[in-house]
Amino acid sequence: MILTLIDNYQGEESDIVLVSMTRSNKSHDIGFMAAPERLNVLLSRARNGLIMFGNMETFTNSRNGKDVWQKLMNHLKENRQLYDGLPIKCERHSDRVALLQSPDDFETFCPDGGCQERW
């Protein structure tokens, strides 16, 4: 696993990219993430999956950059790719799906990394 900042990730790719959107404030200040180029880098680094965690309200209401972030959020909503939690599915029991919304949900829905069914 590689941990890096978006500025250091240009020209790099990974199979799965986890993004922590740490900006969350009442003034909706997103700093350098207002630049469309930064969002482009963010969206183009994952080969198979991109998972973003954070307060998207801060980004979609920002003074600078909100147009770009609103377009992204609308696209994700239209394509049903926006979740209020982490969607999971058991690889052995494909009908077993859950949306993890709290730390306790890990133990409830996927104890020991599996699902609630016997393997």
C-alpha positions in Angstrom: 0.0 0.0 0.0 1.3 3.5 -0.9 0.3 6.5 1.1 0.7 9.8 -0.7 -0.7 13.2 -1.3 -2.5 14.1 -4.6 0.3 16.4 -5.6 2.8 13.6 -5.4 0.6 11.1 -7.3 0.8 12.6 -10.8 1.9 10.0 -13.3 1.2 7.1 -10.9 -1.6 4.6 -10.9 -2.9 1.9 -8.5 -5.5 -0.8 -8.8 -7.6 0.7 -6.0 -7.3 4.2 -4.7 -8.8 5.2 -1.3 -9.2 9.0 -0.9 -9.7 10.8 2.4 -11.4 14.1 1.7 -10.3 15.7 5.0 -11.7 19.1 4.3 -14.8 19.7 6.4 -15.6 23.2 7.6 -18.5 25.6 7.9 -16.9 28.1 5.5 -16.7 25.4 2.8 -13.0 26.1 2.2 -11.4 23.3 0.1 -8.1 25.0 -0.5 -6.1 23.6 -3.4 -8.8 21.0 -4.2 -10.7 23.8 -5.9 -8.4 23.5 -8.9 -10.1 21.3 -11.6 -6.6 19.8 -12.4 -6.4 18.3 -8.9 -9.8 16.6 -9.3 -8.6 15.3 -12.7 -5.5 13.8 -11.1 -7.7 12.3 -8.3 -10.1 10.7 -10.7 -7.6 9.3 -13.1 -5.3 7.4 -10.8 -7.4 4.2 -10.1 -7.4 1.4 -12.6 -10.2 -0.7 -11.0 -11.8 1.2 -8.1 -11.9 4.6 -6.5 -13.3 5.0 -3.0 -13.7 8.5 -1.5 -14.5 9.2 2.1 -15.4 12.6 3.4 -17.9 15.4 3.8 -18.9 16.2 0.2 -21.1 19.0 1.4 -18.0 21.1 2.0 -16.8 20.5 -1.6 -20.1 21.0 -3.4 -20.8 24.3 -1.5 -17.3 25.7 -1.7 -16.8 29.3 -3.0 -14.1 28.1 -5.4 -14.4 24.8 -7.2 -18.0 24.0 -6.4 -19.1 23.8 -10.1 -16.6 21.0 -10.7 -17.4 19.1 -7.5 -21.2 19.5 -8.1 -20.8 18.0 -11.6 -18.9 15.0 -10.1 -21.5 14.5 -7.4 -24.4 14.7 -9.8 -22.7 12.2 -12.1 -22.1 9.8 -9.2 -25.7 10.2 -8.0 -27.1 9.6 -11.5 -25.1 6.5 -11.9 -26.0 5.2 -8.4 -22.3 5.3 -7.3 -22.7 7.5 -4.2 -23.3 5.8 -0.9 -23.8 6.9 2.7 -21.4 4.3 3.9 -19.2 1.5 2.5 -21.0 -1.1 0.4 -19.8 -4.6 0.8 -20.7 -8.0 -0.8 -19.6 -11.5 0.3 -17.5 -13.2 -2.4 -18.9 -16.6 -1.6 -22.5 -15.6 -1.0 -23.2 -12.9 -3.6 -26.7 -12.2 -2.3 -25.2 -11.1 1.0 -24.7 -7.3 0.7 -24.6 -4.6 3.3 -23.8 -0.9 3.7 -21.3 -0.3 6.6 -22.0 3.0 8.2 -20.3 2.7 11.6 -17.4 0.8 13.1 -19.8 -1.6 14.8 -21.2 -2.6 11.4 -17.9 -4.4 10.5 -18.5 -6.9 13.3 -22.2 -7.2 12.6 -22.1 -7.7 8.9 -18.7 -9.1 8.2 -17.4 -10.8 11.3 -13.8 -12.0 11.0 -13.7 -10.6 7.4 -16.4 -12.9 6.2 -20.2 -12.7 6.2 -22.9 -14.0 8.5 -23.3 -17.3 6.6 -21.2 -20.3 7.4 -18.3 -20.9 4.9 
